[in-house]
Amino acid sequence: MTLATGEFIRRFLIHVLPQGFHRIRHYGLFAGSAKAEQIATVRKLLGMRSPDCSTDAVSTADTDDDADTPCPCCGGHMRIIEVFNRGQVPKHQPSLRPIVIRIDTS
């Protein structure tokens, strides 16, 4: 769809709240204390399996650096960088170089 500049700005500004107003996000699927039950219902209706996120799955994971292991939660690809015990200092340290995100606005 192609819109004229004025029409695009008009449609965009419909979503901007006036000064002093606050957007309320306390409704919908993820609202309230029943969100776990609602998410379980949605997973059941979509035919998805529920994730099995347990801390034991991470601690017993294969520590081979060259192997891709499936994520215990979603089954996606996960590369284990390092496994260390509680209180132990990890050998891998994050880069101190700042991450630069460039956005081309042309």
N, CA and C of each residue as an Amber inpcrd file, in Angstrom:
protein
   318
   0.8480000  -1.1660000   0.0000000   0.0000000   0.0000000   0.0000000
   0.8990000   1.2360000   0.0000000   0.5760000   2.1690000  -0.8370000
   1.3110000   3.4270000  -0.8970000   0.4100000   4.5340000  -0.3790000
   0.9370000   5.3330000   0.5320000   0.1680000   6.4280000   1.1240000
   0.8660000   7.7540000   0.8430000   0.0850000   8.7690000   0.7470000
   0.6520000  10.1140000   0.6610000   1.2700000  10.4600000   2.0130000
   2.2090000  11.3610000   2.0160000   2.9270000  11.7030000   3.2480000
   1.9740000  12.1650000   4.3380000   1.0700000  13.0450000   3.9960000
   0.1160000  13.5630000   4.9840000  -0.7680000  12.4740000   5.5720000
  -1.2090000  11.5420000   4.7190000  -2.0610000  10.4430000   5.1930000
  -1.2810000   9.4990000   6.1110000  -0.0120000   9.2330000   5.7670000
   0.8110000   8.3820000   6.6170000   0.9900000   9.0140000   7.9940000
   1.3030000  10.2940000   8.0400000   1.4930000  10.9850000   9.3190000
   0.1980000  11.0030000  10.1120000  -0.9350000  11.2170000   9.4440000
  -2.2280000  11.2130000  10.1250000  -2.4910000   9.8550000  10.7640000
  -2.2650000   8.7680000  10.0100000  -2.4980000   7.4250000  10.5510000
  -1.5230000   7.0950000  11.6810000  -0.2800000   7.5600000  11.5470000
   0.6990000   7.3190000  12.5970000   0.3190000   8.0520000  13.8810000
  -0.1170000   9.2790000  13.7630000  -0.4400000  10.0870000  14.9390000
  -1.7210000   9.6440000  15.6410000  -2.5180000   8.8300000  14.9840000
  -3.6890000   8.2650000  15.6560000  -3.2510000   7.4260000  16.8540000
  -2.0690000   6.8150000  16.7540000  -1.5800000   5.9200000  17.8050000
  -0.7900000   6.6440000  18.8880000  -0.5890000   7.9340000  18.7690000
   0.1430000   8.7030000  19.7780000  -0.8540000   9.2510000  20.7820000
  -0.6110000   8.9590000  22.0560000  -1.5180000   9.4300000  23.0970000
  -1.2710000  10.9000000  23.4160000  -2.3150000  11.6330000  23.7770000
  -2.1240000  13.0260000  24.1900000  -1.2810000  13.1120000  25.4570000
  -0.6820000  14.2630000  25.6860000   0.1620000  14.4600000  26.8580000
  -0.6690000  14.2720000  28.1320000  -0.1010000  13.5500000  29.0810000
  -0.7870000  13.2880000  30.3390000  -1.5140000  11.9580000  30.3690000
  -1.6850000  11.3070000  29.2240000  -2.3280000  10.0090000  29.1640000
  -1.2680000   8.9190000  29.2490000  -1.6490000   7.7540000  29.7780000
  -0.7450000   6.6200000  29.8770000  -1.3790000   5.4270000  29.1990000
  -0.5690000   4.6900000  28.4660000  -1.0610000   3.4900000  27.7970000
  -1.2510000   2.3920000  28.8500000  -2.3780000   1.7380000  28.8220000
  -2.6780000   0.6820000  29.7840000  -2.4240000  -0.6560000  29.1090000
  -1.5720000  -1.4710000  29.7250000  -1.2400000  -2.7770000  29.1600000
  -1.6630000  -3.9020000  30.0930000  -2.6450000  -3.6560000  30.9270000
  -3.0720000  -4.6610000  31.8990000  -4.3040000  -5.4050000  31.3990000
  -4.2820000  -5.8130000  30.1560000  -5.3930000  -6.5490000  29.5960000
  -4.8440000  -7.5110000  28.5490000  -5.6400000  -8.4450000  28.1330000
  -5.2280000  -9.3520000  27.0790000  -4.6910000 -10.6780000  27.6020000
  -3.9690000 -11.3700000  26.7340000  -3.4960000 -12.7170000  27.0100000
  -2.5260000 -12.7810000  28.1760000  -1.6220000 -11.8200000  28.2860000
  -0.5840000 -11.8690000  29.3050000  -0.9370000 -11.0710000  30.5520000
  -2.1750000 -10.7650000  30.7500000  -2.5850000  -9.9480000  31.8850000
  -2.9860000 -10.8140000  33.0700000  -2.7640000 -10.2890000  34.2470000
  -3.2710000 -10.8970000  35.4660000  -2.5190000 -12.1330000  35.9050000
  -3.0560000 -12.7500000  36.9380000  -2.4040000 -13.9110000  37.5370000
  -2.7200000 -15.1980000  36.7980000  -3.6300000 -15.1570000  35.8400000
  -4.0260000 -16.3740000  35.1260000  -3.2670000 -16.5500000  33.8150000
  -2.1550000 -15.8020000  33.6230000  -1.4810000 -15.8820000  32.3320000
  -0.8690000 -17.2530000  32.0710000  -0.4220000 -17.9550000  33.1000000
   0.1460000 -19.2870000  32.8870000  -0.9150000 -20.2400000  32.3420000
  -2.1100000 -20.1770000  32.8990000  -3.1940000 -21.0340000  32.4100000
  -3.6060000 -20.6370000  30.9980000  -3.6270000 -19.3270000  30.7160000
  -4.0080000 -18.8650000  29.3780000  -2.9870000 -19.2830000  28.3350000
  -1.7060000 -19.2000000  28.6740000  -0.6610000 -19.6170000  27.7370000
  -0.7330000 -21.1200000  27.5130000  -1.0040000 -21.8870000  28.5690000
  -1.1500000 -23.3400000  28.4240000  -2.3350000 -23.6750000  27.5220000
  -3.4230000 -22.9430000  27.6610000  -4.5960000 -23.1660000  26.8150000
  -4.2850000 -22.8510000  25.3640000  -3.5770000 -21.7510000  25.1250000
  -3.2150000 -21.3760000  23.7580000  -2.3010000 -22.4250000  23.1440000
  -1.3200000 -22.9180000  23.9130000  -0.4310000 -23.9650000  23.4100000
  -1.2260000 -25.2120000  23.0420000  -2.2040000 -25.5600000  23.8760000
  -3.0240000 -26.7420000  23.6180000  -3.8510000 -26.5490000  22.3440000
  -4.4360000 -25.3580000  22.1700000  -5.2510000 -25.0920000  20.9880000
  -4.4140000 -25.0700000  19.7070000  -3.1690000 -24.6150000  19.8220000
  -2.2860000 -24.5710000  18.6570000  -1.5780000 -25.8970000  18.4070000
  -1.7240000 -26.8320000  19.3340000  -1.0980000 -28.1340000  19.1790000
   0.3960000 -28.1240000  19.4480000   0.8570000 -27.1890000  20.2640000
   2.2730000 -27.0940000  20.6020000   2.5330000 -27.8340000  21.8990000
   3.7670000 -28.3480000  22.0310000   4.1200000 -28.9890000  23.2850000
   4.5920000 -27.9160000  24.2610000   4.3780000 -28.1540000  25.5230000
   4.8210000 -27.1850000  26.5190000   6.3140000 -27.3410000  26.7390000
   7.0460000 -26.2390000  26.9330000   8.4930000 -26.3360000  27.1180000
   8.8240000 -26.9720000  28.4540000   9.8840000 -27.7480000  28.4790000
  10.3490000 -28.3780000  29.7080000  11.6110000 -27.6540000  30.1290000
  11.4530000 -26.5340000  30.8210000  12.5910000 -25.7240000  31.2590000
  12.9510000 -26.1220000  32.6770000  13.9660000 -26.9450000  32.7990000
  14.4160000 -27.3310000  34.1240000  15.8910000 -27.0110000  34.2450000
  16.3350000 -26.7080000  35.4480000  17.7390000 -26.3790000  35.6710000
  18.6150000 -27.6120000  35.5360000  18.0490000 -28.8160000  35.7430000
  18.8320000 -30.0380000  35.6140000  19.2630000 -30.2660000  34.1670000
  18.4130000 -29.8680000  33.2090000  18.7450000 -30.0560000  31.8000000
  19.9670000 -29.2400000  31.4170000  20.1270000 -28.0680000  32.0040000
  21.2780000 -27.2330000  31.6960000  22.5310000 -27.7820000  32.3570000
  22.4230000 -28.2340000  33.5880000  23.6030000 -28.7030000  34.3090000
  24.1230000 -30.0250000  33.7780000  23.2580000 -30.8500000  33.1800000
  23.7040000 -32.1280000  32.6540000  23.9760000 -32.0730000  31.1700000
  24.0300000 -30.8900000  30.5990000  24.2460000 -30.7460000  29.1640000
  25.6630000 -31.1610000  28.8000000  25.8240000 -31.5860000  27.5500000
  27.1310000 -31.9870000  27.0560000  28.0360000 -30.7610000  26.9800000
  29.2490000 -30.8630000  27.4640000  30.1410000 -29.7040000  27.5100000
  31.0710000 -29.6500000  26.3190000  30.8690000 -30.4520000  25.2930000
  31.6920000 -30.4160000  24.0950000  31.4430000 -29.1050000  23.3670000
  32.5080000 -28.3130000  23.1610000  32.3600000 -26.9860000  22.5620000
  31.9650000 -27.0410000  21.0950000  32.2750000 -28.1530000  20.4030000
  32.0010000 -28.2220000  18.9710000  30.6100000 -28.7510000  18.6610000
  29.8660000 -29.1940000  19.6390000  28.5620000 -29.8090000  19.3950000
  27.4430000 -28.8010000  19.5880000  26.4780000 -28.8320000  18.6690000
  25.2550000 -28.0440000  18.8410000  24.2480000 -28.9240000  19.5480000
  23.7250000 -28.4520000  20.6600000  22.7390000 -29.2140000  21.4070000
  21.4040000 -28.4920000  21.3240000  20.3100000 -29.2250000  21.3720000
  19.0090000 -28.5430000  21.3250000  18.7180000 -27.8440000  22.6460000
  18.0360000 -26.7140000  22.5680000  17.6360000 -25.9630000  23.7580000
  16.6260000 -26.7980000  24.5380000  16.7710000 -26.9050000  25.8620000
  15.8170000 -27.6990000  26.6380000  14.4290000 -27.0770000  26.6800000
  14.3110000 -25.7870000  26.3810000  13.0040000 -25.1290000  26.4190000
  12.2650000 -25.2280000  25.0900000  12.9250000 -24.8140000  24.0030000
  12.2180000 -24.7110000  22.7240000  12.6870000 -25.7100000  21.6850000
  13.8360000 -26.3700000  21.9080000  14.3370000 -27.3370000  20.9470000
  15.1810000 -26.7160000  19.8490000  15.3940000 -25.3970000  19.8850000
  16.2090000 -24.7220000  18.8860000  17.6820000 -25.0060000  19.0850000
  18.5080000 -24.4780000  18.1740000  19.9500000 -24.6830000  18.2670000
  20.5210000 -23.8700000  19.4230000  21.3540000 -24.5170000  20.2220000
  21.9830000 -23.8480000  21.3460000  23.4430000 -24.2800000  21.3880000
  24.3180000 -23.3230000  21.4460000  25.7430000 -23.6240000  21.5740000
  26.1520000 -23.2800000  22.9930000  26.6400000 -24.2600000  23.7260000
  27.0750000 -24.0460000  25.1020000  28.4860000 -23.4880000  25.0660000
  28.6640000 -22.3050000  25.5910000  29.9750000 -21.6620000  25.6190000
  30.7700000 -22.1740000  26.8080000  30.1090000 -22.2670000  27.9490000
  30.8020000 -22.7000000  29.1550000  29.7860000 -23.1740000  30.1780000
  30.1430000 -24.1770000  30.9470000  29.3280000 -24.6540000  32.0570000
  30.1520000 -24.4660000  33.3230000  29.5820000 -23.7720000  34.3040000
  30.3130000 -23.5500000  35.5480000  29.3550000 -23.6840000  36.7130000
  29.9070000 -23.9970000  37.8830000  29.1250000 -24.2150000  39.0910000
  28.8190000 -22.8980000  39.7880000  27.8700000 -22.9500000  40.7140000
  27.5000000 -21.7820000  41.4870000  28.7010000 -21.2840000  42.2890000
  28.9470000 -19.9910000  42.2280000  30.0570000 -19.3990000  42.9480000
  31.3660000 -19.4030000  42.1720000  31.4050000 -20.1340000  41.0660000
  32.6120000 -20.1910000  40.2510000  32.6130000 -19.0310000  39.2660000
  33.7590000 -18.4430000  39.0290000  33.8720000 -17.3200000  38.0900000
  33.9950000 -17.8800000  36.6800000  33.1520000 -17.4300000  35.7470000
  33.2560000 -17.9480000  34.3780000  34.5480000 -17.4940000  33.7070000
  35.0930000 -18.3560000  32.8430000  36.3150000 -18.0200000  32.1160000
  36.0160000 -17.0500000  30.9820000  34.8440000 -17.2030000  30.3590000
  34.4660000 -16.3410000  29.2440000  33.9720000 -15.0080000  29.7910000
  34.5500000 -13.9370000  29.3300000  34.1210000 -12.6000000  29.7450000
  33.5500000 -11.8770000  28.5310000  32.4830000 -11.1200000  28.7090000
  31.9160000 -10.3950000  27.5810000  32.8830000  -9.3270000  27.0810000
  32.7290000  -8.9810000  25.8370000  33.5880000  -7.9770000  25.2270000
  33.3270000  -6.6200000  25.8640000  34.3900000  -5.8790000  26.1190000
  34.2480000  -4.5360000  26.6870000  33.9880000  -3.4990000  25.6020000
  34.1330000  -3.9080000  24.3560000  33.8890000  -3.0080000  23.2340000
  32.3830000  -2.7520000  23.1220000  31.9640000  -1.4930000  23.0320000
  30.5290000  -1.2220000  22.9440000  29.9540000  -1.7170000  21.6200000
  28.7220000  -2.1770000  21.6760000  28.0260000  -2.6390000  20.4820000
  27.4050000  -1.4270000  19.8110000  27.7280000  -1.2380000  18.5390000
  27.2130000  -0.0980000  17.7880000  26.1250000  -0.6030000  16.8570000
  24.9500000  -0.0060000  16.9780000  23.8370000  -0.3550000  16.0960000
  23.6210000   0.8300000  15.1760000  23.7470000   0.5460000  13.8990000
  23.5740000   1.6170000  12.9050000  22.2500000   1.4050000  12.1940000
  21.4880000   2.4770000  12.0690000  20.2020000   2.4290000  11.4180000
  20.2610000   3.3590000  10.2030000  20.0340000   2.8120000   9.0450000
  20.0490000   3.6120000   7.8240000  18.6730000   4.2570000   7.6690000
  18.6280000   5.5550000   7.7690000  17.3410000   6.2760000   7.6780000
  17.1570000   6.9580000   6.3410000  17.9570000   6.5630000   5.3630000
  17.8310000   7.2150000   4.0520000  16.6550000   6.7230000   3.2730000
